[in-house]
Amino acid sequence: MPNTKNFSLRVRILDGLLQQRKGVSIQDCLRVINHRLTARGIPPVTSKDTILKDMTEMANGDYVNIESFHDPFDGRIIRYRYERADFSIYSNSLLEDEIKEIQGALEILRRFDGMPQMEWIRDLCSRFDVSINTPDKPVVEFEDSDTVFGREFFTGLFHAIVDKRPIFLDYQRFGKKPRTHLLYPYYLKQFKQRWYLVAKNAHHLDSISSYALDRMVSFQPSLIDEYVPIDIDVNDYFKDVYGIARMEGEPQIIKFHVDKHELPYLQTRPIHYSQKIVGRDKTGVFMTIQVIPNTELMMELMSYGDGITVKTKGKLRSDIMRKLSSARKKYGSST
């Protein structure tokens, strides 16, 4: 009798291995099966007899013809394979762990469901729902709300980037009138529940700008202007900043003190990938990050209240002190 513990999973793996026309040895089967088992936290198989018994059970229970033959290069090795090249017990069904991976991917795809011209995602997900029995209720949720402004521009901008097509963008900053810009779009980036288009402006080709989708009024492709390609890696461009706005200047080492009660959060969710601990005292730790300071970084540091104190002297520290002083006066007033 076969070892019934995890038998069905072993059979699924063996089914795929036995379809190979070059055949597989028992040692090959043990290696692949144990890799799959340990990846799922299941103890490995320790005996070759377990694999042989599994094959015997497959042959007897499913009327499968499994043939054995000597390896043409090493006659001491016995190889096994299905007699029929096109045979499979499961008709090439997906393995259980593969199904779970697809289910996770579908949850990510559903993130874009509802965006204009993305209806194909709903159709694709529906087809997979039937074939792999996905959960009835969502098990993944993203921060974005269905009411986020600018979502209707996402797909069109995506295609403009892929097609390398310039666009005319009508853009309205807060408190300003709409203005039309000729842009060369390169990248879509999300930061704190807002989507941004990273592009070059035809009037400022020496710099890169970011345009929030929720401030866009309309846009249309340009049919006559030639596309200006980007000459840098966009990921590298944002590597030395926190957020979406890269200011002029070189990255600086910013030192700040973190109180003990904020430390666990900062360790599991660093402000920047360069963050590291450089010292300790009785009340907490000293950390540094190497970035180009901007408004987003100032607001992030201030969001921790008295849990973070910037120690590096300069504009960032001065701006924070001025903001806190202004807030104190407003909270201290009687009105």
C-alpha positions as MATLAB code, in Angstrom:
seq = 'MPNTKNFSLRVRILDGLLQQRKGVSIQDCLRVINHRLTARGIPPVTSKDTILKDMTEMANGDYVNIESFHDPFDGRIIRYRYERADFSIYSNSLLEDEIKEIQGALEILRRFDGMPQMEWIRDLCSRFDVSINTPDKPVVEFEDSDTVFGREFFTGLFHAIVDKRPIFLDYQRFGKKPRTHLLYPYYLKQFKQRWYLVAKNAHHLDSISSYALDRMVSFQPSLIDEYVPIDIDVNDYFKDVYGIARMEGEPQIIKFHVDKHELPYLQTRPIHYSQKIVGRDKTGVFMTIQVIPNTELMMELMSYGDGITVKTKGKLRSDIMRKLSSARKKYGSST';
ca = [
       0.000    0.000    0.000;
       1.273    3.517   -0.746;
       1.989    6.097    1.919;
      -1.416    7.826    1.925;
      -0.142   11.017    3.572;
       0.184   13.659    0.805;
      -0.373   10.880   -1.737;
      -2.594   12.985   -4.023;
       0.000   15.776   -4.210;
       2.792   13.312   -5.001;
       0.664   11.752   -7.750;
       0.043   15.146   -9.345;
       3.785   15.816   -9.425;
       4.563   12.335  -10.725;
       1.952   12.762  -13.455;
       3.883   15.703  -14.849;
       7.236   13.951  -14.555;
       6.073   10.773  -16.292;
       4.971   12.745  -19.342;
       8.611   13.453  -20.207;
       9.692   11.232  -23.107;
      13.253   10.971  -21.838;
      11.835    9.374  -18.704;
      12.671   10.061  -15.071;
      14.617    8.091  -12.517;
      13.383    7.447   -8.999;
      16.106    9.784   -7.779;
      14.786   12.516  -10.110;
      11.290   11.978   -8.737;
      12.491   12.187   -5.135;
      14.352   15.428   -5.815;
      11.434   17.195   -7.521;
       8.765   15.915   -5.132;
      10.764   16.834   -2.030;
      11.422   20.307   -3.431;
       7.678   20.834   -3.869;
       6.852   19.350   -0.465;
       9.379   21.359    1.534;
       8.307   24.555   -0.256;
       4.842   23.942    1.209;
       6.199   23.143    4.681;
       5.591   19.394    4.290;
       8.236   16.853    5.432;
      10.137   15.276    2.516;
       9.881   11.678    1.360;
      12.785    9.606    2.675;
      12.313    6.289    0.860;
      12.526    5.392   -2.831;
      10.004    2.656   -2.112;
       7.381    5.331   -1.487;
       7.755    6.577   -5.084;
       7.683    3.055   -6.506;
       4.531    2.255   -4.539;
       2.954    5.501   -5.747;
       3.597    4.477   -9.362;
       2.165    1.020   -8.719;
      -0.973    2.536   -7.235;
      -1.290    4.878  -10.206;
      -1.004    1.964  -12.613;
      -3.502   -0.212  -10.753;
      -6.002    2.429   -9.735;
      -6.107    4.519  -12.892;
      -5.289    1.815  -15.434;
      -2.137    3.659  -16.410;
       0.600    2.016  -18.453;
       3.968    3.092  -17.044;
       6.961    1.664  -18.835;
      10.500    1.315  -17.528;
      13.739    1.232  -19.492;
      17.472    1.509  -18.939;
      19.116    4.890  -19.366;
      20.870    4.838  -22.784;
      23.988    6.470  -21.329;
      24.119    4.724  -17.958;
      22.566    1.274  -18.013;
      22.538    1.110  -14.228;
      19.790    3.758  -14.058;
      16.152    2.763  -14.608;
      13.887    5.427  -16.100;
      10.081    5.580  -16.073;
       7.530    7.257  -18.310;
       3.963    6.915  -19.570;
       3.637    4.472  -22.436;
       1.534    7.018  -24.347;
       3.247   10.314  -25.069;
      -0.003   12.315  -24.828;
      -1.304   10.704  -21.638;
      -2.072   12.484  -18.338;
      -4.230   11.410  -15.429;
      -5.449   14.958  -14.997;
      -5.510   15.999  -18.649;
      -2.773   18.513  -17.840;
      -4.681   19.997  -14.915;
      -2.852   22.542  -12.830;
      -1.174   21.511   -9.612;
      -2.685   22.787   -6.374;
       0.157   25.210   -5.670;
      -0.011   26.505   -9.259;
      -3.741   27.141   -8.850;
      -3.073   29.181   -5.717;
      -0.469   31.240   -7.568;
      -2.994   31.990  -10.333;
      -5.599   32.941   -7.729;
      -3.136   35.459   -6.266;
      -2.401   36.871   -9.709;
      -6.127   37.269  -10.402;
      -6.547   39.257   -7.201;
      -3.841   41.638   -8.450;
      -5.489   41.908  -11.880;
      -8.800   42.788  -10.245;
      -7.000   45.856   -8.895;
      -7.426   47.381  -12.382;
     -10.983   46.183  -12.941;
     -13.273   49.145  -13.573;
     -10.736   51.291  -15.366;
     -11.734   52.328  -18.879;
     -10.707   49.882  -21.621;
      -9.788   47.275  -19.012;
     -12.975   45.228  -19.446;
     -10.882   42.311  -20.740;
      -9.585   41.811  -17.201;
     -13.123   41.159  -15.933;
     -13.697   38.651  -18.726;
     -10.389   36.915  -18.066;
     -11.059   36.696  -14.342;
     -14.542   35.308  -14.959;
     -13.155   32.559  -17.175;
     -10.583   31.554  -14.571;
     -13.161   31.719  -11.781;
     -15.010   28.857  -13.463;
     -11.949   26.759  -14.222;
     -10.008   27.031  -10.950;
     -12.770   27.751   -8.427;
     -11.568   31.084   -7.046;
     -12.938   32.424   -3.729;
     -16.453   33.884   -3.734;
     -15.300   36.959   -1.816;
     -12.181   39.115   -2.379;
      -9.254   38.317   -0.091;
      -7.041   41.242   -1.201;
      -7.813   44.945   -0.876;
      -5.789   47.915   -2.123;
      -5.752   51.444   -0.752;
      -7.227   53.045   -3.846;
     -10.879   53.969   -3.696;
     -13.224   53.528   -6.647;
     -13.899   57.261   -6.412;
     -10.272   58.374   -6.848;
     -10.228   61.207   -9.392;
      -8.221   60.685  -12.556;
      -8.734   56.946  -12.908;
     -10.364   57.501  -16.307;
      -7.021   58.742  -17.697;
      -4.955   55.751  -16.613;
      -5.472   53.465  -19.606;
      -5.036   56.173  -22.225;
      -1.816   57.355  -20.615;
      -0.618   53.765  -20.371;
      -1.095   53.291  -24.113;
       0.591   56.630  -24.878;
       3.657   55.482  -22.944;
       3.755   52.066  -24.610;
       3.192   53.564  -28.082;
       5.753   56.342  -27.436;
       3.287   59.036  -28.421;
       3.415   62.699  -27.268;
       0.255   64.104  -25.693;
      -1.400   67.466  -25.163;
      -2.434   67.591  -21.508;
      -4.885   70.104  -20.021;
      -3.700   70.334  -16.417;
      -5.124   72.357  -13.526;
      -3.062   72.890  -10.417;
      -4.794   73.733   -7.153;
      -6.065   77.303   -7.233;
      -4.913   77.857  -10.823;
      -6.578   77.932  -14.233;
      -6.086   74.938  -16.595;
      -3.046   75.093  -18.864;
      -2.173   72.976  -21.890;
       1.198   71.212  -21.966;
       2.912   69.188  -24.686;
       4.354   66.186  -22.858;
       6.448   63.118  -23.639;
       5.082   60.483  -21.212;
       7.407   57.846  -19.762;
       6.052   56.319  -16.578;
       3.043   55.941  -14.271;
       3.886   56.040  -10.566;
       1.729   55.760   -7.465;
       2.448   57.494   -4.170;
       0.110   57.699   -1.176;
      -3.101   56.783   -3.038;
      -2.399   59.188   -5.924;
      -1.257   58.270   -9.431;
       1.243   60.466  -11.257;
       2.395   60.694  -14.852;
       6.156   61.096  -15.109;
       6.990   63.002  -18.294;
       9.109   65.665  -19.942;
       7.543   68.980  -20.850;
       8.358   70.229  -24.359;
       9.308   73.601  -22.839;
      11.565   72.067  -20.147;
      13.390   69.180  -21.800;
      16.269   69.394  -19.334;
      14.112   68.147  -16.455;
      11.469   65.556  -15.597;
       8.083   66.553  -14.174;
       5.256   64.706  -12.427;
       1.573   65.345  -13.093;
      -1.097   64.048  -10.722;
      -3.899   62.240  -12.546;
      -6.489   63.826  -10.270;
      -5.493   67.308  -11.522;
      -5.873   66.375  -15.193;
      -8.788   67.892  -17.099;
      -8.283   66.120  -20.429;
      -5.599   64.955  -22.816;
      -5.244   63.896  -26.427;
      -2.430   62.284  -28.420;
      -0.368   64.502  -30.694;
      -0.329   63.267  -34.279;
       2.416   65.548  -35.565;
       5.003   65.989  -32.817;
       7.981   63.630  -32.668;
       8.432   61.632  -29.457;
      11.484   62.511  -27.355;
      12.782   59.351  -25.638;
      14.018   59.409  -22.080;
      17.756   59.040  -21.534;
      17.709   57.854  -17.894;
      16.320   54.993  -15.840;
      13.167   56.313  -14.156;
      13.611   53.982  -11.172;
      17.099   55.394  -10.597;
      15.698   58.904  -10.958;
      13.417   58.404   -7.941;
      15.893   56.312   -5.953;
      17.213   59.255   -3.942;
      13.886   60.872   -3.077;
      10.932   60.170   -0.851;
       7.742   60.514   -2.840;
       7.279   61.958   -6.297;
       9.098   65.327   -6.310;
      12.832   65.329   -7.008;
      14.400   68.665   -6.116;
      17.719   69.983   -7.448;
      20.826   69.019   -5.547;
      22.660   65.953   -4.318;
      21.404   63.390   -1.775;
      22.088   64.357    1.839;
      22.465   62.240    4.949;
      19.541   63.129    7.215;
      19.940   62.049   10.842;
      16.932   61.781   13.138;
      16.064   60.360   16.540;
      13.276   57.787   16.839;
      11.548   57.239   20.183;
      11.205   53.639   21.387;
       7.445   53.502   20.812;
       7.891   54.343   17.101;
      10.885   52.071   16.505;
       9.007   48.799   15.715;
       6.966   50.544   13.024;
       9.983   52.260   11.452;
      11.909   48.972   11.399;
       9.145   47.120    9.558;
       8.204   50.036    7.290;
      11.312   52.141    6.596;
      10.876   55.694    5.356;
      13.491   55.058    2.643;
      15.480   52.041    1.501;
      18.709   53.740    2.714;
      17.430   53.908    6.306;
      19.774   52.467    8.937;
      20.411   52.659   12.690;
      23.587   54.556   13.592;
      23.268   54.884   17.379;
      21.169   54.358   20.488;
      20.312   56.107   23.733;
      17.955   55.477   26.650;
      14.888   56.808   24.840;
      15.336   55.296   21.382;
      17.688   55.113   18.408;
      19.362   57.415   15.924;
      18.705   56.684   12.251;
      19.903   58.113    8.958;
      18.563   58.181    5.424;
      20.345   59.485    2.324;
      17.909   61.489    0.208;
      17.279   64.800   -1.520;
      14.938   66.618    0.943;
      11.518   67.653   -0.332;
       8.106   68.601    1.004;
       6.859   64.994    1.007;
       9.750   63.962    3.273;
       9.075   66.849    5.649;
       5.389   65.906    5.938;
       6.263   62.235    6.465;
       8.660   63.007    9.295;
       6.165   65.389   10.894;
       3.443   62.732   10.743;
       5.200   60.916   13.615;
       4.689   63.903   15.912;
       7.155   63.897   18.800;
       8.195   60.344   17.916;
      10.804   61.596   15.440;
      13.209   64.510   15.881;
      15.397   65.626   12.971;
      18.951   66.236   14.201;
      20.690   67.304   10.984;
      20.859   71.086   10.806;
      19.689   72.699    7.592;
      16.609   73.709    5.659;
      14.638   70.536    6.422;
      15.003   70.934   10.178;
      14.289   74.675    9.972;
      11.140   74.128    7.908;
       9.850   71.548   10.391;
      10.555   73.850   13.351;
       8.739   76.707   11.617;
       5.718   74.494   10.867;
       5.569   73.224   14.459;
       5.908   76.745   15.844;
       3.052   77.956   13.656;
       0.890   75.006   14.702;
       1.624   75.641   18.383;
       0.506   79.269   18.055;
      -2.734   78.236   16.366;
      -3.507   75.574   18.959;
      -2.625   78.028   21.715;
      -5.007   80.705   20.504;
      -8.395   81.029   22.140;
     -10.346   80.905   18.860;
];
